[in-house]
Amino acid sequence: MTVEMHDNDVAGVDLDVLDEVQRRVLWLAVRIVDAANRDRETGDGVKVGGHQASSASLVTAMTALWFAYLRAEDRVSVKPHASPVFHAIKYLLGDLDRSYLTTLRARGGLQSYPSRTKDPDDVDFSTGSVGLGAAAPLFAAAVRRYVDAHWGAPERRPGEEPSRRQPRFVALLGDAELDEGNVWEAIADPATQGLGNVMWLVDFNRQSLDRVVPGVRIAQWRGQFEAAGWHVVEVKYGRRLREAPAAVRGWIDLMSNEQYQALFGLTGPKLREMFLDGAPAEVGDAVAGLPDDELSVLVKDLGGHDLVAMLEAYAQCDAVTDRPSVVFAYTVKGYGLPIAGNPRNHSALLTAEQIAALRESMGLTGDWDRFDPATPAGILCNRRREALRRPPAAPSLDVTVPTATGVRTSRPVSTQDSFGKILVELSRDERLAPYLVTTAPDVATSTNLAGFINRMGVFSPAEQRAWSADPLLKWTEGPKGQHIELGISEMNLFLLLGQLGLSGELHGRPLLPVGTVYDPFVCRGLDAFIYGVYSGSRFVVAGTPSGVTLAPEGGAHQSSVTASIGLELPNVTYIEPAYATALDWLLCDALGRIATGPGETPTAVPAENGAYYFRLTTRPVDQAPFEEARARMGDAVLRRQVLAGAYLLRESEVDGPPVYLAGTGAVLPETLAAAHELEEEGIAANVVDVTSPDRLYSAWRRTLRQGVRTATTPSQAGALRAAFPGRAPVVTVHDAASHAMAWLGSALGVPAVPLGVDEFGQSGSIPELYELHDLLPGSIVNAALAALSLT
């Protein structure tokens, strides 16, 4: 039997061959997990795990996708617990070496959940944190729409409809993932509306980790998707149930999830008894002539396990091109396995006897055999491998980001204000400007993106009429705009930034993404922030305004822990400059590294293959101290030290006991004032501006790690030697949690007194709140005296 699929590279699908393939996929997925748990000695006594049941429920849907539907340009996010199915498919396609099949969850092997950066095969979207993998393809499609609007859509093949060469973005997700709030934030955002090349496939198996989910929620979910403008498809019944008497389907519709799931653990008369428990008389009459074994097959015939039903659903989604689609595929967790439908099958593993029986039922003699290339199944695998072959990714830009824009000022200025001006200056570079794209969750003007927006416009798939003439902000919307405005959702901000930062790998068009967010709300988007950088995305995000320096706004809008997040989050470089020129150098350097792409770059610090987090403030700061350091050191030396993470802002000339005052960001004026007071008391107070606590810590950590690994005495990092040339106690001053720089004493091997914000703030003036948190010059002086007393 064959089924014709509209606009599919595989003109005719032989369902018998496709069924043979899906049976092999099921076996390989189950055996991959089995080998990890029974064949491999871990030595630690900890269960490896691997989700055989959760994998089995998506075998049909995924087989239909990879072997009969997808094109090379399409991108798919795979449900975390279905990763063994994904790897089994990649193996049959010849894209994964056999040696990896026994390495699930082993060091250097197949990851627990699909990972762009750590798996050996080609993963489009990392998954693992529920809900984020589902939303990622939605934002990837939004990025693709942006890219096509600016550089042109891909050419159509002869005879194709205009929309059909658009890459399709598919998400496979478990039904429990729809409990995640970020899913609904994503589908409701204006930036994701009208994406007709998006398809979500919900594995509707009605089980969560611990239980059968009571009640049927699909009506509620359908309503929510439709209210957001989505096209909804339900694939509830397979061919047998669709052809069965209506009374049978009607009864299954009325049954509770718990009763229906219980059928999968039964056979023979017991199954019939359970099925008919509470059923109307006409249901019993309809199945009276069916043998028990046929009744068992019939009542378990759900659409998510029917190849034709799934292919038809995909075709329905392709036919709707003006909005995203969601497919609810009714499945059974553990389908095809002896643990099917068991309420506790989430982490259950098949026994050795069950594995042997499954192998025998498949007619296999070897565990890891691919199909013979000369057989119909082997021919299909080879054809699909060629159809899905992709060109190499393009992660770097052939443009040069200047080392600085030259933004300078003779008056006090905030880093937030300077940030906006630097972006405007970068947008004047005709070669660089097309690749700049900014985004914000409804805070563009209050985070100083107005100048960039005035020059570059706001992105909209279609030209929009402007109804107001604001002289300060020209909100011109159209396909060539370069700012993407989001609703008030920090989660969506980081999801979009993550996909913008992967535009080169996913769409062949690298971008220079810059996002802004109120700094305290970095925490609200943290899960998506982590997801983006774990996936290897590269972007700039500015958290502004930050700290208790945003004094009148009170504790709800003041941040204290975000510096620690920036310091501790892998693949993120956290930067907090105090002066405009330092910010200019640092921001241009960050964008230059993103443009260059992953790998080594000839700058002051090692390669940083991730995102850049700038913590900025609205407090105007006098620029004279920086200019004095600039005159003393020269641009070349000063820039190198600014990029490395710290420099000696003011060197004391007093002949007295020395102390270092290491300040970061907005508190530099108080730190400098304290130094003057200490000098009046005969103490040589040297002021160090720590422009990036992260880079400074990383430099120290690298030397320690090298010493540990080579059993040698660690050397002092060059960045620390340059900024702290002598040995003296240190006071750290920071508008953030004091522990974010408390490590500096250990790095220098001297006593340290850390000052910072370790309580929730409140409303007030800057001096009032700095007094509350011991950040005024008098407190810094006392901290310095305390540090000296510890020597």
C-alpha positions in Angstrom: 0.0 0.0 0.0 1.3 3.5 -0.8 0.1 6.9 0.3 0.7 10.0 -1.8 1.9 13.1 0.1 1.5 16.6 -1.3 4.8 18.5 -1.8 7.0 15.8 -0.3 10.4 14.8 -1.6 9.3 11.2 -1.2 6.5 11.0 -3.8 5.1 7.6 -2.6 5.5 6.0 0.8 5.4 2.3 1.0 3.7 1.8 4.3 4.9 -1.8 4.7 8.5 -0.6 4.4 7.8 2.3 6.7 6.3 -0.1 9.3 9.4 -2.2 9.0 11.6 0.9 9.7 9.5 2.0 12.7 9.8 -1.5 14.2 13.6 -1.3 13.9 13.6 2.2 15.3 11.6 0.9 18.3 14.0 -1.9 18.9 17.1 0.2 18.6 15.7 2.9 21.0 14.8 0.3 23.6 18.1 -1.5 23.2 20.1 1.7 23.5 18.6 2.3 26.9 18.9 -1.4 27.9 22.6 -1.5 27.0 23.3 1.6 29.1 21.7 0.0 32.1 22.6 -3.7 31.9 25.7 -4.0 29.7 27.8 -1.1 31.0 29.5 -1.1 34.3 29.4 2.4 35.8 31.2 1.6 39.1 29.1 4.0 41.1 25.9 1.9 41.6 23.7 4.7 40.3 21.0 3.8 37.8 21.6 5.2 34.3 18.0 5.4 33.2 16.8 6.3 29.8 12.9 6.3 29.4 12.1 3.4 27.2 8.3 4.0 27.6 8.5 7.7 26.7 10.5 6.9 23.7 8.1 4.2 22.4 5.1 6.6 22.3 6.8 8.8 19.6 8.3 6.1 17.4 5.5 6.3 14.8 5.4 10.0 14.7 9.2 10.4 14.4 9.5 7.6 11.8 6.9 9.3 9.7 8.8 12.6 10.0 12.3 11.5 9.1 11.5 8.8 6.6 8.6 10.4 4.7 8.1 14.1 5.5 11.1 16.3 6.4 13.3 18.2 4.0 16.9 19.1 4.5 16.0 22.7 5.4 13.5 21.7 8.1 14.4 21.8 11.8 13.1 19.6 14.6 13.1 19.9 18.4 12.9 16.4 19.9 11.1 15.7 23.2 13.8 15.1 25.8 12.7 11.6 26.7 12.6 10.6 23.1 16.3 11.1 22.5 16.9 7.3 22.1 14.5 7.3 19.2 16.3 10.3 17.6 19.6 8.5 17.9 18.2 5.3 16.5 16.9 7.2 13.5 20.2 8.9 13.0 21.9 5.6 13.1 19.7 4.0 10.5 20.3 7.1 8.3 24.0 6.6 8.6 24.6 9.8 10.5 25.7 8.2 13.7 28.5 5.7 14.2 27.6 2.3 15.7 30.1 2.8 18.5 27.9 5.4 20.1 24.9 3.2 20.5 26.2 1.7 23.8 27.2 5.1 25.2 23.9 6.7 26.2 24.5 8.9 29.2 28.2 8.0 29.3 31.0 10.5 29.3 31.6 11.7 25.7 28.6 9.6 24.5 25.0 10.2 23.7 23.5 12.8 26.0 20.6 12.1 28.3 18.6 14.6 26.2 19.3 16.0 22.7 22.1 18.5 22.9 23.3 20.8 20.1 26.8 21.1 21.6 27.5 17.7 23.2 25.8 15.0 21.0 27.8 13.4 18.2 25.0 13.6 15.7 23.4 16.7 14.2 20.9 18.1 16.8 18.9 21.2 15.7 17.6 22.2 19.2 18.8 21.2 22.6 16.0 20.0 24.9 15.8 19.0 28.5 14.3 21.8 30.5 10.6 21.2 29.7 8.8 23.7 27.6 11.9 25.5 26.3 12.6 22.9 23.5 9.1 23.3 22.3 9.2 27.1 22.2 12.7 27.2 20.5 11.5 26.2 17.0 8.8 28.9 17.2 11.3 31.6 17.8 13.7 30.0 15.2 10.8 30.5 12.7 10.4 34.1 13.8 14.2 34.6 13.2 13.9 32.9 9.8 11.0 35.3 8.9 13.3 38.2 9.9 16.2 36.8 7.9 14.1 36.2 4.8 12.6 39.7 5.0 16.1 41.3 5.0 18.0 39.0 2.6 15.3 37.2 0.6 13.4 33.9 1.0 14.9 30.7 -0.6 14.1 30.1 -4.2 11.2 27.9 -5.0 11.5 24.7 -7.1 9.6 24.6 -10.4 5.9 24.3 -9.8 6.0 24.9 -6.1 3.6 27.1 -4.3 5.2 30.4 -3.0 5.2 29.3 0.6 6.4 25.8 0.2 10.2 26.4 0.2 10.0 27.9 3.6 11.8 25.7 6.1 9.5 24.0 8.5 10.1 24.2 12.2 8.8 21.2 14.1 8.6 20.7 17.9 7.9 17.3 19.5 6.7 17.7 23.0 5.1 15.7 25.8 1.6 16.7 26.9 2.9 17.5 30.4 5.1 20.2 28.9 1.9 22.2 28.2 1.8 22.7 32.0 4.8 25.0 31.6 3.9 28.7 31.6 6.6 29.7 29.1 4.8 27.6 26.4 1.8 29.9 26.6 3.9 33.0 26.9 5.6 32.0 23.6 2.5 31.3 21.6 0.8 34.5 22.7 3.7 36.9 21.9 3.0 39.2 18.9 6.5 38.3 17.5 5.4 34.7 16.9 2.1 35.3 15.2 1.4 34.2 11.7 4.2 31.6 11.4 2.7 29.1 9.1 5.8 27.0 8.8 5.6 26.0 12.5 4.2 22.6 13.6 4.0 21.4 17.2 3.3 17.7 17.7 2.0 16.9 21.2 2.6 13.4 22.4 -0.7 13.1 24.1 -0.2 9.9 26.2 -2.1 11.2 29.2 0.7 10.3 31.6 3.0 12.5 33.7 6.1 11.3 35.6 4.1 9.8 38.5 0.6 9.0 37.4 -2.1 8.8 34.8 -3.3 12.4 34.4 -6.9 12.5 35.6 -9.5 14.1 33.2 -9.1 15.0 29.5 -7.6 18.5 29.1 -7.4 18.5 25.3 -10.6 20.7 25.0 -9.0 23.3 27.3 -5.7 23.2 25.3 -7.5 23.3 22.0 -9.3 26.4 23.1 -6.1 28.1 24.3 -4.3 27.4 21.0 -7.2 28.5 18.9 -7.5 31.7 20.9 -3.9 32.4 20.1 -4.6 31.9 16.4 -3.2 28.4 15.9 -4.5 25.7 13.6 -5.4 22.6 15.7 -5.4 19.0 14.4 -6.4 16.0 16.5 -5.1 12.6 15.6 -7.1 10.5 17.9 -8.0 7.2 16.1 -6.1 4.9 13.9 -7.7 3.3 10.8 -9.3 0.4 12.7 -11.1 2.6 15.2 -12.1 5.1 12.5 -13.8 2.3 10.7 -15.4 0.8 13.8 -19.0 1.5 14.9 -19.5 5.0 16.2 -20.7 3.6 19.6 -17.2 2.2 20.2 -15.5 5.5 19.6 -18.1 7.3 21.6 -17.5 5.1 24.6 -13.7 5.6 24.4 -14.4 9.3 24.3 -16.4 9.1 27.5 -14.0 6.8 29.4 -11.7 8.3 32.0 -8.0 8.3 31.3 -7.4 5.9 34.2 -9.9 3.3 32.9 -8.6 3.6 29.3 -4.9 3.3 30.4 -5.8 0.2 32.5 -6.8 -1.7 29.3 -3.1 -1.9 28.2 -2.2 -4.2 31.0 -4.9 -6.6 30.2 -5.7 -9.3 27.6 -8.5 -11.7 26.8 -11.7 -11.7 28.8 -10.3 -9.4 31.5 -9.7 -6.7 28.8 -13.3 -7.1 27.5 -14.7 -6.9 31.0 -12.7 -3.7 31.8 -13.6 -2.1 28.5 -17.3 -2.7 28.9 -17.4 -1.7 32.6 -20.0 1.1 32.6 -20.5 1.1 28.8 -24.0 1.5 27.2 -25.5 -1.7 25.9 -25.0 -0.8 22.3 -21.2 -0.8 22.8 -21.3 -4.4 24.0 -23.5 -5.3 21.0 -21.0 -3.6 18.6 -18.0 -5.7 19.8 -19.8 -9.0 20.7 -18.7 -10.7 17.5 -15.0 -9.7 17.9 -12.6 -12.2 19.2 -10.7 -11.1 22.3 -7.4 -10.6 20.5 -9.1 -8.5 17.8 -10.9 -6.4 20.4 -7.5 -5.8 22.1 -6.0 -4.5 18.9 -9.1 -2.4 18.1 -9.4 -0.5 21.4 -5.7 0.3 21.5 -5.7 1.7 17.9 -4.8 5.3 18.6 -3.9 7.8 15.8 -0.5 8.5 17.2 0.6 5.0 16.3 -0.9 5.0 12.8 1.5 6.0 10.1 -1.2 7.0 7.6 -3.0 9.1 10.2 0.2 10.9 11.2 1.2 11.6 7.5 -2.2 12.9 6.9 -1.9 15.3 9.9 1.4 16.6 8.6 -0.2 17.3 5.2 -3.1 19.1 6.9 -0.6 21.4 8.7 1.3 22.1 5.4 -2.0 23.2 3.8 -2.4 26.0 6.5 0.3 28.6 5.8 -1.0 31.7 7.6 -0.6 30.5 11.2 1.2 27.9 13.3 -0.3 24.4 13.7 -0.4 22.0 16.6 -1.1 18.3 16.3 -2.4 16.4 19.2 -1.3 12.8 18.6 -3.1 10.4 20.9 -0.5 7.8 22.0 0.2 5.3 24.7 3.3 5.5 26.8 5.3 2.4 26.2 3.4 1.4 23.0 4.6 -1.9 21.6 6.3 -2.9 24.9 5.1 -5.1 27.7 5.1 -2.0 30.0 2.6 -0.1 27.7 0.2 2.1 29.7 1.5 1.2 33.1 1.1 4.2 35.4 4.6 3.6 36.7 6.3 3.0 33.4 8.0 6.4 33.2 11.4 5.2 34.3 10.8 1.5 34.1 13.3 -0.7 32.3 12.5 -4.0 30.4 14.0 -7.1 32.0 16.5 -9.2 30.2 13.7 -11.7 29.5 11.5 -9.0 28.0 14.4 -7.7 25.9 15.0 -11.2 24.6 11.4 -11.7 23.7 11.2 -8.4 21.9 14.3 -9.3 19.9 12.8 -12.5 18.9 9.5 -10.9 17.9 11.5 -8.5 15.7 13.2 -11.5 14.0 16.6 -10.1 14.8 19.8 -12.0 15.3 22.1 -9.0 15.9 21.3 -6.1 18.2 22.8 -3.2 16.1 22.2 -4.2 12.5 21.3 -1.6 9.9 19.2 -2.6 7.0 20.8 -4.3 4.1 21.3 -1.5 1.5 19.7 -3.7 -1.2 16.4 -4.2 0.6 13.5 -1.8 0.3 14.1 -0.5 3.9 17.8 0.0 3.2 17.0 1.8 0.0 14.6 4.1 1.8 17.2 4.9 4.5 19.8 5.8 1.9 17.3 7.9 -0.1 16.3 9.8 3.0 19.9 10.3 4.1 20.6 12.1 0.8 17.3 14.1 0.9 18.2 15.3 4.4 21.8 16.3 3.7 22.6 19.9 4.6 25.2 22.4 3.5 27.8 23.4 6.1 26.7 26.0 8.7 27.9 29.6 8.5 28.6 30.7 12.1 30.8 33.7 11.3 30.4 37.1 9.5 32.7 38.5 6.9 32.6 42.0 8.4 34.9 43.7 10.9 33.6 45.3 14.0 35.6 48.4 15.0 37.5 48.3 18.2 35.7 51.4 19.3 33.1 53.9 18.0 34.9 56.8 19.6 31.9 57.8 21.8 33.3 60.3 24.3 31.8 62.9 26.7 33.2 65.6 28.9 30.2 65.5 31.3 28.9 62.8 33.7 27.1 60.1 31.8 25.5 56.8 32.6 26.6 53.5 31.1 23.0 52.9 30.0 23.0 56.2 28.1 26.4 55.4 26.6 25.2 52.0 25.5 22.4 53.5 23.4 24.9 56.0 21.8 27.4 53.2 21.0 24.7 51.2 19.2 23.7 54.2 17.2 27.3 54.8 16.1 27.7 51.1 15.1 24.5 51.4 13.0 26.2 54.1 11.0 28.7 51.5 9.7 27.2 50.5 6.3 28.9 47.1 6.2 28.1 46.2 9.8 24.7 47.8 10.3 22.6 45.2 8.3 23.6 42.4 10.8 22.7 44.3 14.0 19.3 43.4 15.4 17.9 44.5 18.8 15.1 43.2 20.9 13.4 44.0 24.2 10.3 42.9 26.2 8.5 46.2 26.0 11.4 48.2 27.6 13.1 49.5 24.5 12.8 53.2 25.2 13.5 52.8 28.9 16.7 50.9 28.2 18.0 53.5 25.7 17.3 51.7 22.4 15.3 54.7 21.1 18.2 56.1 19.0 18.8 52.8 17.3 15.1 52.3 16.7 14.8 55.8 15.2 17.6 54.9 12.7 16.8 51.3 11.9 13.0 50.9 12.5 10.9 48.2 14.1 10.5 44.8 12.3 7.1 43.8 11.2 6.3 41.2 8.5 4.2 43.8 6.7 4.3 47.6 6.5 2.3 49.2 9.3 0.9 52.7 9.3 2.3 55.0 12.0 -0.6 56.8 13.9 1.5 59.0 16.0 4.4 61.4 15.4 6.5 61.1 18.6 9.6 63.4 18.0 11.7 61.3 20.4 10.8 57.8 19.1 9.9 57.1 15.5 8.1 53.8 15.8 8.2 52.9 12.1 7.2 49.3 11.5 8.1 47.3 8.4 9.9 44.3 6.9 13.2 46.1 6.9 13.1 47.2 10.6 15.9 45.9 12.8 14.4 46.0 16.2 12.0 43.1 17.3 9.7 44.2 20.0 8.3 41.6 22.3 5.5 41.5 24.9 6.4 41.7 28.6 8.0 38.3 28.9 11.7 38.0 29.8 11.5 34.3 29.0 10.6 35.1 25.4 13.4 37.7 25.3 16.0 35.1 26.1 14.4 32.5 23.8 14.5 34.9 20.9 18.0 36.0 21.7 19.1 32.4 21.8 17.7 31.8 18.3 19.0 35.0 16.9 22.4 34.0 18.2 22.1 30.7 16.2 21.0 32.2 13.0 24.2 31.4 11.2 24.0 27.7 12.1 20.3 27.4 11.5 19.6 29.8 8.6 23.0 30.4 7.0 22.9 34.1 8.0 24.8 35.1 11.1 23.5 38.1 13.0 24.7 40.4 15.8 21.9 40.2 18.3 21.6 42.7 21.2 18.8 42.5 23.8 17.9 44.7 26.7 16.0 43.9 29.9 15.5 45.5 33.3 18.3 43.9 35.3 16.3 42.5 38.2 14.2 40.6 35.7 17.1 38.7 34.3 16.1 36.2 37.0 12.6 35.8 35.4 14.1 34.7 32.1 17.0 32.7 33.6 15.8 29.3 32.5 15.7 30.5 28.9 19.0 32.3 29.3 20.6 29.1 30.5 18.9 27.2 27.6 20.3 29.6 25.0 23.9 29.5 26.1 23.8 25.8 26.7 22.7 25.5 23.1 25.8 27.4 22.0 24.1 30.7 21.2 26.1 34.0 21.0 24.5 37.3 21.7 24.7 40.5 23.9 22.2 41.3 26.6 22.3 44.4 28.7 20.6 44.3 32.1 19.8 47.9 32.9 19.2 49.6 35.2 20.8 47.5 37.9 21.3 47.4 41.6 20.1 49.6 44.4 21.5 52.5 42.4 18.0 52.4 40.8 17.1 53.9 44.2 13.6 55.3 44.0 12.2 52.2 42.4 12.5 50.2 45.5 13.3 46.5 46.2 11.0 45.1 43.5 13.1 46.8 40.8 16.5 46.5 42.4 18.9 43.6 41.6 21.5 42.1 43.8 22.0 38.5 42.7 22.4 39.1 38.9 26.1 39.7 39.1 26.5 36.3 40.7 24.4 34.8 37.9 26.7 36.4 35.3 29.8 35.3 37.1 28.7 31.7 37.6 26.7 30.9 34.4 28.8 28.9 31.9 29.2 30.3 28.3 28.4 33.8 29.6 30.9 36.6 30.0 29.7 39.1 32.6 30.8 42.7 32.2 30.1 45.8 34.4 32.0 48.9 33.3 31.7 52.3 34.9 32.9 54.6 32.1 31.7 55.3 28.6 35.0 54.6 26.8 35.5 51.3 28.6 32.0 50.3 27.7 32.7 51.3 24.1 35.8 49.0 24.0 34.1 46.2 25.7 30.9 46.2 23.7 32.7 46.4 20.4 35.0 43.6 21.5 32.0 41.4 22.4 30.3 42.0 19.0 33.6 41.4 17.3 33.9 38.0 18.9 30.3 37.1 18.0 31.0 38.2 14.4 34.2 36.1 14.2 32.3 33.0 15.4 33.4 30.2 17.7 37.1 29.6 18.1 40.3 31.4 19.0 40.4 35.2 18.6 43.5 37.4 18.8 42.5 39.5 21.8 43.4 40.0 25.4 41.5 37.0 26.8 41.0 33.4 25.7 38.2 32.6 23.2 34.7 33.1 24.6 32.2 31.0 22.7 29.0 32.3 24.3 26.9 35.3 25.3 27.9 38.6 26.8 26.0 40.1 29.8 26.5 43.8 30.4 25.2 45.1 33.8 24.5 48.8 33.3 23.1 51.7 35.3 21.3 55.0 34.9 23.5 56.8 37.3 25.6 59.6 35.6 29.3 59.1 36.5 32.1 61.7 36.1 34.4 60.5 33.3 37.5 62.5 34.4 39.1 59.7 36.4 39.1 57.4 33.4 40.5 60.1 31.2 43.3 60.6 33.7 44.1 56.9 33.7 44.0 57.0 29.9 46.5 59.9 29.8 48.8 58.0 32.2 48.7 54.6 30.6 47.9 55.2 26.9 45.0 53.7 24.9 46.8 50.5 23.9 47.7 49.4 27.5 44.5 50.6 29.1 42.3 49.0 26.5 44.1 45.7 26.9 43.6 45.8 30.7 40.0 46.9 30.4 39.3 43.9 28.2 41.2 41.6 30.5 38.9 42.5 33.4 40.6 45.2 35.6 43.0 48.1 35.6 44.6 50.5 38.1 42.3 53.5 37.8 44.1 55.6 40.4 47.6 54.9 41.8 48.3 56.5 45.2 51.4 58.6 45.6 51.2 58.6 49.4 54.0 56.9 51.3 52.0 54.9 53.7 50.5 51.4 54.3 48.9 50.3 51.0 45.4 49.1 50.4 43.5 48.3 47.3 39.9 49.5 46.8 38.4 47.4 44.0 35.2 48.8 42.7 32.8 47.7 39.9 30.3 49.8 38.0 28.3 52.5 39.6 30.1 52.6 42.9 33.4 53.9 41.5 32.7 57.6 42.6 32.3 56.5 46.3 35.4 54.2 46.0 37.4 57.2 44.7 36.1 59.5 47.4 37.1 56.9 50.0 40.6 56.7 48.5 41.0 60.5 49.0 39.9 60.3 52.6 42.3 57.4 53.3 45.2 59.4 51.7 44.4 62.3 54.1 45.0 59.8 56.9 48.4 58.7 55.4 47.2 55.5 53.8 48.1 54.7 50.2 44.7 53.8 48.7 45.0 52.4 45.2 41.7 52.2 43.2 41.1 49.3 40.8 38.2 49.4 38.4 37.1 45.9 37.8 35.4 46.0 34.4 34.6 42.3 34.3 34.7 40.3 37.6 34.0 37.3 35.4 37.1 37.6 33.2 39.2 38.4 36.3 37.9 35.4 38.1 38.3 33.2 35.0 41.9 34.2 34.7 42.6 33.3 38.3 40.7 30.1 38.0 42.7 29.0 34.9 46.0 29.4 36.7 44.7 27.3 39.6 43.3 24.6 37.4 46.6 24.4 35.5 48.4 24.0 38.8 46.0 21.3 40.0 46.2 19.3 36.8 50.0 19.5 36.5 50.8 19.3 40.3 52.7 22.5 40.1 52.6 25.8 42.0 49.9 28.0 40.4 51.1 31.3 38.9 49.3 34.6 39.4 47.1 35.5 36.4 48.5 38.3 34.3 45.3 40.4 34.6 45.6 40.3 38.4 49.3 41.3 38.3 48.6 44.2 36.0 45.8 45.6 38.1 47.2 44.8 41.5 51.0 45.2 41.1 51.8 45.2 44.8 50.7 43.0 47.7 48.2 44.7 50.0 44.8 44.1 51.6 41.8 44.6 49.4 38.3 46.0 49.9 35.8 45.1 47.2 32.9 47.4 46.5 29.9 46.4 44.4 26.3 47.3 43.9 25.5 43.6 44.1 25.8 40.7 46.6 29.1 41.2 48.4 30.2 37.6 47.7 30.4 38.2 44.0 33.8 39.8 44.5 34.8 38.4 47.9 37.0 35.8 46.2 39.4 38.5 45.2 41.2 38.3 48.5 42.0 34.6 47.9 43.1 35.4 44.4 45.6 37.9 45.6 46.5 36.0 48.8 45.7 38.9 51.1 43.0 39.9 53.7 39.8 41.1 52.1 36.7 42.9 53.2 33.8 42.6 50.8 31.1 45.3 50.6 27.9 44.9 48.7 24.1 44.5 48.8 23.1 41.5 50.9 19.6 42.6 51.9 16.5 43.5 49.9 16.5 47.2 49.0 13.8 49.8 49.5 12.9 53.1 48.0 15.1 56.2 48.7 17.8 58.3 47.2 21.2 56.8 46.2 23.0 58.2 49.2 20.4 56.9 51.5 20.5 53.4 50.1 24.3 53.4 49.8 24.4 54.2 53.5 22.0 51.3 54.2 24.3 48.9 52.4 27.7 50.3 53.6 28.6 51.7 50.2 29.3 55.3 51.1 32.9 56.6 51.3 32.9 56.5 55.1 32.0 52.8 55.2 34.6 52.0 52.5 37.2 53.8 54.6 36.3 51.8 57.7 36.4 48.6 55.6 39.9 49.5 54.4 41.1 50.1 58.0 39.6 46.7 58.9 41.4 45.1 56.1 44.7 46.7 57.2 44.2 45.5 60.7 44.0 41.9 59.4 47.5 42.0 58.0 
